[in-house]
Amino acid sequence: MIFNTEMETLPREKMTELQLARLKETVKRVYERVPFHTKAFNEAGVKPENIQSIEDIQKLPFMKKTDLRENYPFNLFAVEMKEVARIHGSSGTKGKPTVVGYTKKDLENWAEIVARAICCAGGEPGDIFHNAYGYGLFTGGLGLHNGIEHMGAVAVPVSGGNTSRQITLIEDFKPRGIAATPSYVLNIVEEMKKQGIDPRETSVKYGIFGAEPWSEEMRVQLEQELDIKAVDIYGLSEVMGPGVSIECQEAQDGLHIAEDHFYAEIIDPNTGEVLPYGQEGELVFTSLTKEAFPVVRYRTGDIASLNPEPCKCGRTTMRMSRIKGRVDDMLIIRGVNVFPTEIESVLLTFNQLAPHYQVVIERDGALDRFEVHCELTPAYAKELSENDSSALSSLVKEICHHIKNTLGVSVVLRVQPPSSLTRSEGKAIRVVDNRNKSQAAI
């Protein structure tokens, strides 16, 4: 059975002891084998023998994504290439790609971590599992795939795209579980309805969604549209891939971290100071068992908080909040900090709107103009065409008023007909910055 009772229900003191032992091994490993870490530790005035308590981790220097790019491709590996079994990497759209490696043992650990995560979400051995995450250098598809097989479920490696084929396979294979970005699953739902298929009548009972921030309102939409339990999964290739943490289907209240493999901290993104439990800040991870590519105090750029309290599901592992957004995704609208997920939360309270939107930033003279582009549902658009169209003007005013009251900002709202916005087959592009006419997506 993949539900690891010993590790997932370990008392806090025992988990801390295990983490400290593994932290010491990791610190010694990188100091001796990776020149980058040797130099960084020396500059910080810390040696492996200085790590005697879990709190001593705060003596260690941070790692950032720029460190990965500057050491491209393999200079952060802690093993010789003959020990590396697989390489994953990012797309490199913002410069050099980030490259990570895995030994055979790393892949075995990853498969078990993901298998535990799927069980946490409600998966069972024998399930047929529809995996619509992209395969390739992106860790999502293959990461989930190995965990599905490890737990004794049946993997359907459909990958992303070709939505009509996705629907055919869901109809014919009758999977119990599905995994993809939440925005893409909503695209599948939309296409099902166009084909006259009721999404609530499929065989799917639970969905594992991640790779992009999404709101509680989006969860409600997914669960209502598909009649499923929708849980959030978290991971990033630099730390491992999907499975670093996941919500349990019993509580859906914070993501359980695989603490026997990863140590989490929350820091002030400006000062680097470690923040107390419950306080929101930047999420930092240290890997505790990785051989090929260990990371020490890696700054993820994701905004979250930590909760050490045991969960009603019986697990005692640390839980992290759902990701609010990324440090570099935060919008500053006339002095107010706003994340796209906060805008999403407001929009999805209006049942006249489809769950597709974009924030578009335009230059208006010397100032920035923030526009929110969203869509009407087909049903409401039809209702408008048959009645007084002045109702649309009233709706726009009501939404703008709600955004102003909830978030404290005024935006220009562009309500468009159904299916107007570009659909994504992977991560949704929520913010488009046109200030430099580059059409660069943040």
VOGU-3710 file (C-alpha; in Angstrom, 3 decimals, decimal comma):
1> mifntemetl> 0,000/0,000/0,000  1,454/3,378/-1,016  -0,085/5,351/1,855  3,068/5,440/3,983  1,551/5,465/7,469  4,959/5,666/9,137  6,156/8,736/7,248  2,839/10,528/6,777  1,805/10,164/10,427  5,201/10,576/12,085
11> prekmtelql> 5,176/12,719/15,252  6,700/16,161/14,700  9,767/15,424/16,865  10,538/12,224/14,947  10,099/13,958/11,587  12,470/16,717/12,678  15,068/14,116/13,710  14,809/12,422/10,322  14,991/15,730/8,457  18,079/16,803/10,412
21> arlketvkrv> 19,904/13,555/9,671  19,112/13,845/5,965  19,928/17,558/5,925  23,390/16,848/7,317  23,990/14,258/4,595  22,787/16,635/1,871  24,899/19,564/3,084  28,000/17,361/3,272  27,263/15,980/-0,189  26,937/19,323/-1,946
31> yervpfhtka> 29,856/20,909/-0,090  32,183/18,115/-1,156  30,883/17,559/-4,702  29,505/20,818/-6,113  31,936/23,745/-6,507  29,068/26,249/-6,551  27,980/25,163/-3,067  31,544/24,933/-1,760  32,127/28,559/-2,755  28,723/29,757/-1,496
41> fneagvkpen> 29,128/28,020/1,889  32,645/29,365/2,313  31,511/32,906/1,510  28,730/32,525/4,100  31,252/31,245/6,649  29,499/27,920/7,169  30,793/24,341/7,013  28,817/21,072/7,055  29,802/20,445/10,685  28,046/23,699/11,664
51> iqsiediqkl> 24,659/22,065/10,983  23,740/20,547/14,340  20,027/21,417/14,579  17,267/21,913/12,038  17,309/25,632/12,847  20,936/25,760/11,668  19,617/25,538/8,120  19,178/29,302/8,382  22,973/29,650/8,348  23,066/28,302/4,798
61> pfmkktdlre> 22,928/30,587/1,746  19,928/30,654/-0,581  19,820/29,285/-4,117  17,962/31,155/-6,871  16,853/30,295/-10,384  19,605/32,538/-11,762  22,127/30,208/-10,116  20,755/27,342/-12,213  20,982/29,371/-15,397  24,499/30,566/-14,649
71> nypfnlfave> 25,620/26,967/-14,048  23,915/25,594/-17,166  23,847/22,791/-18,057  25,392/20,351/-15,541  27,602/22,304/-13,125  25,208/21,839/-10,186  25,086/18,049/-10,494  26,461/16,191/-7,464  27,160/12,938/-9,325  29,116/11,934/-12,403
81> mkevarihgs> 27,137/11,728/-15,625  27,374/7,924/-15,667  25,163/7,931/-12,538  22,487/10,178/-14,089  19,446/8,286/-15,371  17,320/11,178/-16,659  17,461/14,893/-17,394  14,566/17,341/-17,290  14,585/21,055/-17,971  12,578/24,210/-18,500
91> sgtkgkptvv> 11,671/25,770/-21,829  14,240/28,538/-21,468  11,837/31,236/-22,676  13,430/33,800/-20,332  17,060/32,936/-21,077  19,067/29,794/-20,456  16,847/26,858/-19,474  17,101/25,312/-16,034  18,392/21,743/-16,186  17,954/19,102/-13,486
101> gytkkdlenw> 19,162/15,516/-13,239  17,971/12,339/-11,549  19,753/9,153/-10,541  17,936/5,828/-10,603  17,318/6,203/-6,861  15,970/9,734/-7,379  13,453/8,395/-9,896  12,410/5,610/-7,525  11,875/8,114/-4,703  9,954/10,428/-7,036
111> aeivaraicc> 7,664/7,607/-8,151  6,853/6,744/-4,535  6,286/10,407/-3,627  3,832/10,823/-6,519  2,106/7,516/-5,745  1,547/8,686/-2,182  0,223/11,975/-3,550  -2,288/10,247/-5,833  -3,524/8,137/-2,914  -3,850/11,346/-0,887
121> aggepgdifh> -6,084/12,723/-3,652  -8,355/9,669/-3,547  -6,626/7,376/-6,017  -6,644/3,594/-5,646  -4,681/0,742/-7,214  -6,453/-0,401/-10,365  -7,712/3,080/-11,273  -7,460/4,118/-14,906  -5,772/7,518/-14,792  -6,002/10,071/-17,618
131> naygyglftg> -2,738/12,041/-17,585  -3,096/15,199/-19,680  0,067/16,896/-18,445  2,647/17,493/-21,154  5,328/14,862/-21,673  8,933/15,700/-22,548  11,454/17,892/-20,708  8,594/19,316/-18,598  8,406/17,219/-15,413  4,598/17,089/-15,204
141> glglhngieh> 3,752/14,281/-17,615  6,502/11,778/-16,848  6,523/12,659/-13,152  2,833/11,785/-12,763  3,185/8,805/-15,098  5,786/7,004/-12,976  3,773/7,573/-9,807  0,595/6,258/-11,426  2,320/3,038/-12,388  4,116/2,757/-9,038
151> mgavavpvsg> 0,827/2,818/-7,097  -0,634/0,090/-9,302  -2,949/2,261/-11,376  -3,270/2,280/-15,178  -1,590/5,251/-16,866  -3,155/6,755/-19,983  -0,286/8,963/-21,269  -2,409/11,210/-23,474  -0,317/14,363/-22,757  -1,737/17,807/-23,565
161> gntsrqitli> -3,548/19,059/-26,650  -5,888/17,476/-29,203  -8,933/18,148/-27,048  -11,375/16,110/-29,145  -9,176/13,058/-28,737  -8,973/13,682/-24,994  -12,754/13,560/-24,830  -12,915/10,376/-26,887  -10,468/8,634/-24,562  -12,323/9,792/-21,468
171> edfkprgiaa> -15,578/8,488/-22,947  -14,095/5,155/-24,085  -11,480/4,306/-21,433  -13,597/5,547/-18,492  -10,788/6,812/-16,223  -11,445/7,364/-12,540  -8,710/10,000/-12,159  -7,514/12,878/-14,313  -4,533/15,243/-14,094  -3,866/18,457/-16,039
181> tpsyvlnive> -3,703/22,195/-15,570  -7,088/23,409/-14,296  -7,447/25,846/-17,191  -7,008/23,062/-19,742  -9,534/20,783/-18,041  -12,047/23,626/-18,263  -11,274/23,749/-21,987  -12,100/20,033/-22,166  -15,351/20,671/-20,286  -16,244/23,470/-22,700
191> emkkqgidpr> -15,629/21,235/-25,719  -17,660/18,397/-24,168  -20,655/20,677/-23,882  -20,280/21,737/-27,519  -20,402/18,048/-28,449  -23,543/17,509/-26,376  -21,726/15,540/-23,667  -22,598/16,156/-20,020  -19,234/16,427/-18,177  -20,917/15,372/-14,942
201> etsvkygifg> -21,822/12,016/-16,455  -18,233/10,874/-17,159  -16,461/8,221/-15,093  -14,007/10,705/-13,541  -14,236/10,913/-9,740  -11,166/12,949/-8,771  -8,874/15,429/-10,459  -5,294/16,446/-9,647  -4,657/19,970/-10,879  -1,548/22,131/-10,767
211> aepwseemrv> 1,291/23,783/-12,733  -0,488/27,152/-12,428  -2,025/29,092/-9,521  -5,795/28,649/-9,259  -8,402/29,919/-6,852  -10,994/28,318/-4,576  -13,633/29,648/-6,942  -11,950/27,731/-9,760  -12,117/24,587/-7,594  -15,859/25,068/-7,134
221> qleqeldika> -16,238/25,464/-10,900  -14,259/22,273/-11,634  -16,119/20,230/-9,028  -19,526/21,424/-10,186  -18,800/20,990/-13,887  -17,349/17,481/-13,548  -18,961/16,230/-10,308  -15,527/15,364/-8,888  -13,180/16,074/-6,004  -10,588/18,591/-7,248
231> vdiyglsevm> -7,266/18,764/-5,401  -4,230/20,958/-5,857  -0,791/19,438/-6,465  2,475/21,346/-6,205  5,943/20,766/-7,541  8,655/22,363/-9,585  11,419/20,761/-11,561  14,206/22,448/-9,581  13,046/20,725/-6,388  11,816/17,447/-7,964
241> gpgvsiecqe> 8,661/17,844/-10,029  4,988/17,183/-9,223  4,329/15,567/-5,852  6,345/17,822/-3,554  2,994/18,485/-1,883  -0,689/17,776/-2,484  -4,075/18,328/-0,866  -5,913/15,392/0,676  -9,386/14,660/-0,642  -10,781/14,491/2,917
251> aqdglhiaed> -9,983/18,081/3,916  -8,790/19,984/0,811  -7,263/22,376/3,333  -3,584/22,898/2,587  -1,126/20,733/0,681  0,670/17,951/2,581  4,425/18,214/2,004  6,467/15,021/1,529  8,541/16,088/4,519  10,743/13,030/4,583
261> hfyaeiidpn> 12,146/14,284/1,252  11,772/18,086/1,431  12,226/20,746/4,104  10,117/23,879/3,690  10,550/27,442/4,954  8,700/30,702/4,407  10,806/33,851/4,165  10,285/37,549/3,712  11,015/37,946/-0,030  12,738/41,284/0,591
271> tgevlpygqe> 14,891/40,542/3,659  15,272/36,747/3,544  14,140/36,537/7,174  12,395/33,265/8,103  8,738/33,943/8,947  6,614/32,140/11,562  3,972/29,530/10,741  0,831/31,008/9,261  2,531/34,107/7,878  2,568/34,588/4,123
281> gelvftsltk> 5,871/34,906/2,263  8,154/33,268/-0,289  8,332/29,479/-0,240  11,826/27,963/0,115  12,689/24,270/-0,266  15,705/22,131/0,598  15,826/18,620/-0,848  16,771/15,950/1,692  17,242/12,804/-0,401  18,121/13,892/-3,940
291> eafpvvryrt> 21,393/12,497/-5,249  21,964/13,982/-8,708  20,669/17,500/-8,173  20,250/18,493/-4,528  18,962/21,992/-3,807  19,713/23,933/-0,616  17,315/26,688/0,440  15,981/27,137/-3,073  13,860/30,264/-3,409  10,841/29,169/-5,443
301> gdiaslnpep> 9,359/32,635/-5,993  5,955/31,240/-4,948  3,865/32,960/-2,264  2,430/30,676/0,437  2,340/29,960/4,196  2,969/26,876/6,364  0,761/25,051/8,875  2,283/22,349/11,152  -1,005/21,225/12,712  -2,168/17,637/12,055
311> ckcgrttmrm> -4,922/17,258/9,462  -8,299/15,626/9,954  -7,266/13,002/7,387  -4,801/11,628/9,955  -1,599/12,877/8,343  0,778/14,872/10,520  2,944/16,265/7,718  3,447/19,997/7,360  0,895/21,632/5,109  1,502/24,582/2,842
321> srikgrvddm> -1,254/26,886/1,712  -2,268/26,932/-1,906  -0,013/29,168/-3,977  -1,359/32,700/-4,043  0,900/33,687/-6,927  4,519/34,315/-7,747  6,649/37,145/-6,418  7,254/38,304/-9,995  3,582/37,883/-11,002  2,336/40,409/-8,477
331> liirgvnvfp> 0,700/43,392/-10,164  1,040/46,831/-8,628  -2,051/48,720/-9,723  -1,864/52,340/-8,581  0,049/51,331/-5,473  -2,072/48,261/-4,600  -0,567/44,774/-4,774  -2,820/42,332/-6,651  -2,296/38,754/-7,803  -4,114/37,337/-10,852
341> teiesvlltf> -5,731/34,645/-8,676  -7,404/37,389/-6,615  -8,946/38,803/-9,781  -9,992/35,274/-10,759  -11,721/34,823/-7,392  -13,889/37,870/-8,035  -14,731/37,037/-11,646  -15,825/33,482/-10,855  -18,419/34,676/-8,357  -20,445/35,822/-11,381
351> nqlaphyqvv> -22,191/32,900/-13,074  -22,656/35,015/-16,205  -18,896/34,741/-16,854  -16,967/31,776/-18,243  -13,813/30,728/-16,306  -11,437/32,239/-18,865  -9,759/35,610/-18,421  -6,587/37,635/-18,967  -5,122/40,732/-17,366  -3,701/42,961/-20,104
361> ierdgaldrf> -1,319/45,789/-19,246  -1,185/48,691/-21,690  0,800/51,927/-21,643  -1,513/54,953/-21,464  0,783/57,972/-21,819  3,017/57,980/-18,744  0,736/55,609/-16,821  -0,037/51,901/-16,965  -3,603/50,865/-17,792  -4,801/47,506/-16,477
371> evhceltpay> -7,547/45,806/-18,420  -9,334/42,605/-17,438  -10,576/40,627/-20,430  -13,213/37,999/-19,710  -15,969/36,081/-21,512  -19,683/35,574/-21,190  -21,037/32,073/-20,854  -22,856/30,822/-23,973  -26,120/30,667/-22,028  -25,918/34,252/-20,823
381> akelsendss> -24,778/35,528/-24,220  -27,862/33,932/-25,766  -30,060/35,460/-23,086  -28,627/38,894/-23,857  -29,248/38,526/-27,566  -32,893/37,813/-26,902  -33,491/40,613/-24,380  -32,429/44,172/-23,637  -28,658/44,395/-24,144  -28,478/47,147/-21,531
391> alsslvkeic> -28,206/44,287/-19,025  -24,590/43,825/-20,171  -23,733/47,383/-19,193  -25,246/46,794/-15,760  -23,260/43,568/-15,376  -19,977/45,305/-16,255  -20,657/48,032/-13,689  -21,488/45,435/-11,036  -18,291/43,425/-11,687  -16,113/46,558/-11,647
401> hhikntlgvs> -17,758/47,651/-8,406  -17,101/44,229/-6,858  -13,429/44,274/-7,942  -13,042/47,766/-6,486  -14,651/46,798/-3,160  -12,814/43,475/-2,851  -9,334/44,339/-4,107  -9,250/48,088/-3,689  -8,416/48,804/-7,334  -10,249/50,050/-10,394
411> vvlrvqppss> -9,759/48,230/-13,686  -11,029/48,533/-17,231  -13,257/45,509/-17,851  -13,620/44,097/-21,371  -16,455/41,552/-21,501  -16,281/39,538/-24,706  -18,447/36,929/-26,452  -17,983/33,226/-25,641  -14,783/31,538/-26,896  -13,111/34,877/-27,703
421> ltrsegkair> -9,987/34,431/-25,590  -7,180/32,139/-26,703  -7,367/28,722/-25,053  -4,258/27,106/-23,593  -3,356/23,427/-23,834  -0,917/23,789/-20,942  -0,343/26,629/-18,504  -2,800/29,459/-19,021  -1,328/32,877/-19,846  -3,089/35,058/-17,299
431> vvdnrnksqa> -1,086/38,288/-17,641  -0,110/39,866/-20,968  2,204/42,883/-20,815  1,899/45,077/-23,920  3,773/48,065/-22,514  6,772/47,443/-24,737  4,647/46,083/-27,610  6,478/42,767/-27,143  3,379/40,715/-26,361  5,504/39,100/-23,679
441> ai> 3,497/36,893/-21,316  4,490/37,110/-17,698
//
